Amino acid sequence: MNTVEIYTSPLCGFCHAAKRLLNQKGVTFSEINVLAQPDRKAEMIQRANGGRTVPQIFIGETHVGGCDDLFALEQAGKLDPLLAA
């Protein structure tokens, strides 16, 4: 199973929704709280090709994007294969 990393903020409803979906699927993920670790925000922006909003989700080496992108993958039936790769 691919590793999953998610850059978040505790005040972000979209972050909570993305984490809820991953938890429902039984996915273990690393969470990087950019509010508590502001030095990691620059890392997130670079990895996300300029994406400044949270969440920013990475599955393996794939930049998924944000919450809407994660749910779109799930709806299209593409999330499970990406997680399993």
C-alpha positions, 0 to 999 in steps of 0.5 A: 500500500502506498504511503499517504501524507496530508497537510492540514490545519485543525480549523479546516473543515475540508481537512476533517472531511478528507481525513474522515474518508481516509479513516473510513477506508482504513487508510493509515496516513501521516498528518502534517499540521501546517498551523503547528509547524509553519515551517512545513508550509513552504515544503507543502507549497513546493510539493503541491506545485504552488498549492497553498490551501489545505488539505494537500494530499499525497498518495505515494509520489502522486499529488492528489490535490485537495479534498474535492480531488480526493472525493472525485477519485473515490467517486470515479473508483480510482482511489482504491487502486491508487492506494493499493499501488 
